[in-house]
Every structure is written in structure tokens, then in C-alpha cells.
Amino acid sequence: MRSIKPYISEHKADIINDIKSLVKKESPTKDKSAVDEAGAWIKDKIRTYLEIEPETIEQQETGNHIYFTVGEGDEQILLSGHFDTVWGKGDLSLKVDGEVLYGPGVIDMKTGLVQYLWALRALKENGVSSNKKIVALFNGDHEGIASPTSRPYIEEEARRSVYGIVAEAATGEQGALKTFRKGIYRYTIQFHGKSSHAGNDHETGESAILEAAHFINQLEALTNYDNGTTVNVGQITGGTGINVRPDFAEIKVDVRVTNHEAGEVTDKAIHDIEKHNDKIEININGGEVRPVMEKTKQTEALFQQAKSYAKDIGFELEQVAVGGGSDGSFIASQGTPTLDGLGGVGGGPHARNEHINTNKVVERTTLLATLLATL
């Protein structure tokens, strides 16, 4: 394995150029053609770097998914990652400031995908074989919609895998790995009332917005910082005009929990909220979209192995628990020990200052290659 880091170091500029190229392939989740263009770039690199023909899992509405395998073995390691982003075309631009690289999706998670490819290329070019078959599943339906079409494929491969590796963004400028993630529940709640003229017939109307306001107060009151449950009403729409009593309102709710039981309790509490106005019809749709990524003894052992490798490479590795969601939760929910956060080191995921520190690219790619060769 001594040959791996020098090889990756020699190709640092190439890796960074690939990151820039993929970031320039802007890929908003809801723009299927743009996501598929980014996927085509990735598939071309798989062919060029690994001499493998990847499989395209076609989708009608979301971006297509990419599947390929490397090596052979009775056991397999699953690599997971997404190439869609939260950013609309033109929202952000690629910018370089010394060793800091800014751009849409640069840390979430296009750097991680490029590092996967270069880790695998480094093993191939240096004649290093993995102990297990490596299965890669890259998806184009992650951000904001919770991987609805790729989830069954991820879970199926997770059940076949002895380890899961996820090159999502690392945490903080020190690049901590994620060994625990909260579960996520999401809801769309609609309120149907009765419209009327706000001046002439105010009393005959039934305000859907007013009912939503009462409901929101009770929803937010379900937040419990002591047990890690948070309830956030993130969007509200409704009404047709300032002079009309609103007959419709809609809210969208995000819930984060630290265990499945808390999720079920909160879900029941949401459905048990009583109406303020019996004349308003309320429809609640939603539920769990990502399970809790629980930390197990096997996960801890996997992290300690990665920590030891990192020390040999020349840097310290820590672990954290986070509230954000990832497809790693789907892998871990199948009982597969999973390491998450092995991607870019920097900050600002989903923020306008999204960035990576390019001086961390070599060590993180080397860590990925080492894990894949030795697990």
C-alpha cells in the first residue's frame, strides 16, 4: 500500500481538475436532463479510468442511477453517493481562492464521487486488489426528495454487503466522519376551509390559514431538545388574495429524531393534534423518509480501523453524530456497518459558501483507497 499515496499525490492536480469539471456540470435534482448530463460525465470517467462499462438504471422523472462493480469476492463493499445538488442552474459559480474551491455541490457531494473514482484508479494502476468485490451505486434523486427511486436499489445492495462506505461531506474543517445520523420524517399537511369576501362576508368564511397557524403552534411544541427531537415547519402557502378569506393552506414539516421509537411517538402526536375549528378539513400525508443511522459496535470497530489508517497516512480522524440525512441511513438500516463523511473536507453544504479545502484531497482519497484495499 506504500505506492498508493505517492500515486495519488502525483495526480493531485488531475483530481482537483476533475472535481472542477464535475461541479461545472450543474445538476439540480429536479432538472433530469442536467442530472443525466452529470451522470454521463461520471460514466465516461468510469470507462476511461477503470475500463469498466457502467450500467445505467433508467428513471422516468428523476435522474438516472449508475451501477458498476470492481473485482471479485464472496463478500462485497457498497459505495454510495449522489450527483444531484440542491442548487438551481446559475445559483452558484465555480470559484477558486487559494486552496479553497467553491461551487454548487462541490462538497455535497461531487468531491466524494471524484475521490471514489481516483481511489479505485489508484488501486488499479498500482496492481492492488481489494479483498472483496466493490459495488458502486451512484444516484441522481437525493437532494430534497430523499432518494425515492434509488432507495430500493441501495437497500438491496446493502443487504448483500458486509460494509457500507459513503463519501458524503466530512464534518467541519477537520473532516470528522459520521457514525450516527438522525432519522427524518417529512409531512405535507393541507387545510381546506371556506372562502368569502373579507369585507362584506368575513363572518361566513372559514380561514384555512388561521387553522394552519393554530396547528403550527402545536407542531413546533413537539420539539424536545432533551431527547433530540426537532419539529420544523419550513414552508407555508395558502390563500388567493388579501381581500379573500382563505379556503386553502398547506404546510411542509421536517422532523428529526434520534431513534425509531421517538419517530413513531412524534408521528402519532402529529396525527392526534386536535382541530381548532371543526369546520376545517385537515389532510396529513407523510412519514419516515430516512431511518436513523444507528451506531453499533461493528460501526465503531470500522471507524477505529479507518482512524488507524488515517494516522498511518498522516492525519487524525474523529467521529461525530449529526442531524443531517444521507443515503448511508438506508445502508445502516439493513444491519450493514457504515462509515459516512468520507468525502470532501470543507464546509457550507446547502449554503452559498459551499466549499472544499483542496489540500485535503490527497489524504482523503488515500484513505478511501486504503479502506477499499484492506477491509
VENGIDA-V750113 format. One record per residue. RES is the residue in three letters. OMEGA is omega in whole degrees, -180 to 180 (none if undefined). BURIAL is # if it has 9 or more other ideal C-beta (glycine too) atoms within 8 Angstrom, else .. Layout:
# VENGIDA-V750113
RES & OMEGA & BURIAL
RES & OMEGA & BURIAL
This chain:
# VENGIDA-V750113
MET & -179 & .
ARG & -176 & .
SER & -173 & .
ILE & -177 & #
LYS & 177 & #
PRO & 179 & .
TYR & -179 & #
ILE & 177 & #
SER & 179 & .
GLU & -176 & .
HIS & -179 & #
LYS & -178 & #
ALA & 179 & .
ASP & 179 & .
ILE & -180 & #
ILE & 177 & #
ASN & 177 & .
ASP & 177 & #
ILE & 179 & #
LYS & -178 & #
SER & -180 & #
LEU & 178 & #
VAL & 178 & #
LYS & 175 & .
LYS & -175 & #
GLU & -170 & #
SER & 176 & #
PRO & -174 & #
THR & -173 & #
LYS & 177 & .
ASP & -173 & #
LYS & -177 & #
SER & 179 & .
ALA & 178 & #
VAL & -180 & #
ASP & 175 & #
GLU & 176 & #
ALA & 177 & #
GLY & 179 & #
ALA & 177 & .
TRP & -180 & #
ILE & -179 & #
LYS & 178 & #
ASP & 179 & .
LYS & 177 & #
ILE & 179 & #
ARG & -175 & #
THR & -174 & .
TYR & -172 & #
LEU & -178 & #
GLU & 180 & .
ILE & 174 & #
GLU & -178 & .
PRO & 176 & #
GLU & 175 & .
THR & 176 & #
ILE & -173 & #
GLU & 176 & .
GLN & -178 & #
GLN & -173 & .
GLU & 180 & .
THR & 174 & #
GLY & 176 & #
ASN & 178 & #
HIS & -177 & #
ILE & -178 & #
TYR & 172 & #
PHE & 179 & #
THR & 178 & #
VAL & 176 & #
GLY & -177 & #
GLU & 177 & .
GLY & 177 & #
ASP & 179 & .
GLU & -178 & #
GLN & 174 & #
ILE & -180 & #
LEU & 171 & #
LEU & -178 & #
SER & 177 & #
GLY & 179 & #
HIS & -179 & #
PHE & 170 & #
ASP & -178 & #
THR & 178 & #
VAL & -169 & #
TRP & 172 & #
GLY & 179 & .
LYS & 179 & .
GLY & 179 & .
ASP & 180 & .
LEU & 176 & .
SER & 178 & .
LEU & -180 & #
LYS & 179 & .
VAL & 177 & .
ASP & -176 & .
GLY & -180 & .
GLU & 179 & .
VAL & -179 & #
LEU & -180 & #
TYR & 175 & #
GLY & -177 & #
PRO & 179 & #
GLY & -175 & #
VAL & 177 & #
ILE & -176 & #
ASP & -8 & #
MET & -174 & #
LYS & 175 & #
THR & 179 & #
GLY & 180 & #
LEU & 179 & #
VAL & 179 & #
GLN & 172 & #
TYR & -174 & #
LEU & -179 & #
TRP & 174 & #
ALA & 179 & #
LEU & 178 & #
ARG & 180 & #
ALA & 178 & #
LEU & -179 & #
LYS & -175 & #
GLU & -180 & .
ASN & 176 & #
GLY & 180 & .
VAL & -180 & #
SER & 174 & .
SER & 176 & #
ASN & -175 & .
LYS & 172 & #
LYS & 178 & #
ILE & 179 & #
VAL & 179 & #
ALA & 177 & #
LEU & -180 & #
PHE & -173 & #
ASN & -177 & #
GLY & -176 & #
ASP & -171 & #
HIS & -165 & #
GLU & 174 & #
GLY & -178 & .
ILE & 169 & #
ALA & 170 & #
SER & -174 & #
PRO & -177 & .
THR & -179 & #
SER & -176 & #
ARG & -179 & #
PRO & 179 & .
TYR & -180 & #
ILE & -178 & #
GLU & 179 & #
GLU & 179 & .
GLU & 178 & #
ALA & 180 & #
ARG & 179 & #
ARG & -169 & .
SER & 177 & #
VAL & 177 & #
TYR & 172 & #
GLY & 179 & #
ILE & -177 & #
VAL & -178 & #
ALA & 169 & #
GLU & 180 & #
ALA & 170 & #
ALA & -179 & #
THR & 175 & #
GLY & -178 & .
GLU & 177 & .
GLN & 172 & .
GLY & 179 & #
ALA & 174 & #
LEU & -179 & #
LYS & 180 & #
THR & 176 & #
PHE & 174 & #
ARG & 175 & #
LYS & 171 & #
GLY & -176 & #
ILE & 172 & #
TYR & 178 & #
ARG & -176 & #
TYR & 165 & #
THR & -177 & #
ILE & -178 & #
GLN & -179 & #
PHE & -179 & #
HIS & -180 & #
GLY & -179 & #
LYS & -179 & #
SER & 174 & #
SER & 178 & #
HIS & -175 & #
ALA & -180 & #
GLY & -174 & .
ASN & -173 & .
ASP & -177 & #
HIS & -173 & #
GLU & -179 & .
THR & -180 & .
GLY & 176 & #
GLU & -171 & #
SER & 176 & #
ALA & 180 & #
ILE & 178 & #
LEU & 179 & #
GLU & 178 & #
ALA & 180 & #
ALA & 177 & .
HIS & -179 & #
PHE & -179 & #
ILE & 179 & #
ASN & -179 & .
GLN & 176 & #
LEU & -177 & #
GLU & 179 & #
ALA & 178 & .
LEU & 176 & #
THR & 180 & #
ASN & -177 & .
TYR & -179 & .
ASP & 179 & .
ASN & 174 & .
GLY & 179 & #
THR & 175 & #
THR & 178 & #
VAL & -176 & #
ASN & 172 & #
VAL & -171 & #
GLY & -180 & .
GLN & 174 & .
ILE & 175 & #
THR & 177 & .
GLY & 178 & #
GLY & 179 & #
THR & -180 & .
GLY & -176 & .
ILE & -177 & .
ASN & -179 & .
VAL & 171 & #
ARG & -171 & #
PRO & 178 & #
ASP & -179 & #
PHE & 172 & #
ALA & 179 & #
GLU & 176 & #
ILE & 176 & #
LYS & -168 & #
VAL & 177 & #
ASP & 179 & #
VAL & 176 & #
ARG & -177 & #
VAL & -178 & #
THR & 176 & #
ASN & -175 & #
HIS & -179 & #
GLU & 178 & .
ALA & 178 & #
GLY & -180 & #
GLU & 179 & .
VAL & -179 & .
THR & 178 & #
ASP & 179 & #
LYS & -179 & .
ALA & 178 & #
ILE & -180 & #
HIS & -178 & .
ASP & 179 & .
ILE & -177 & #
GLU & 178 & .
LYS & 170 & .
HIS & 180 & .
ASN & -176 & #
ASP & -178 & .
LYS & 178 & .
ILE & 175 & #
GLU & -178 & .
ILE & 177 & #
ASN & -179 & .
ILE & 178 & .
ASN & 178 & .
GLY & -178 & #
GLY & -177 & .
GLU & 174 & #
VAL & 173 & #
ARG & 178 & #
PRO & 173 & #
VAL & 172 & #
MET & -174 & #
GLU & 176 & .
LYS & -179 & .
THR & 176 & .
LYS & 179 & .
GLN & 177 & .
THR & 179 & #
GLU & 179 & #
ALA & 178 & #
LEU & 178 & #
PHE & -179 & #
GLN & 177 & .
GLN & 178 & #
ALA & 179 & #
LYS & 178 & #
SER & 178 & .
TYR & -180 & #
ALA & 179 & #
LYS & 178 & #
ASP & 180 & .
ILE & 176 & #
GLY & 176 & .
PHE & -180 & .
GLU & -178 & .
LEU & 178 & #
GLU & 179 & .
GLN & -180 & #
VAL & 169 & #
ALA & -175 & .
VAL & -180 & #
GLY & -178 & .
GLY & -176 & .
GLY & 178 & #
SER & 176 & #
ASP & 174 & #
GLY & 178 & #
SER & 178 & #
PHE & -180 & #
ILE & -178 & #
ALA & -179 & #
SER & 178 & #
GLN & 179 & #
GLY & -178 & .
THR & 177 & #
PRO & -171 & #
THR & 171 & #
LEU & -178 & #
ASP & 178 & #
GLY & -178 & #
LEU & -177 & #
GLY & -175 & #
GLY & 176 & #
VAL & -179 & #
GLY & 180 & #
GLY & 175 & #
GLY & 176 & #
PRO & -178 & #
HIS & 178 & .
ALA & -175 & .
ARG & 177 & .
ASN & 179 & .
GLU & -175 & #
HIS & 169 & #
ILE & 171 & #
ASN & -175 & #
THR & 179 & #
ASN & 177 & .
LYS & -173 & #
VAL & -177 & #
VAL & -176 & #
GLU & -179 & #
ARG & 177 & #
THR & 177 & #
THR & 178 & #
LEU & 178 & #
LEU & -179 & #
ALA & -179 & #
THR & 177 & #
LEU & -177 & #
LEU & -178 & #
ALA & -169 & #
THR & -178 & .
LEU & none & #
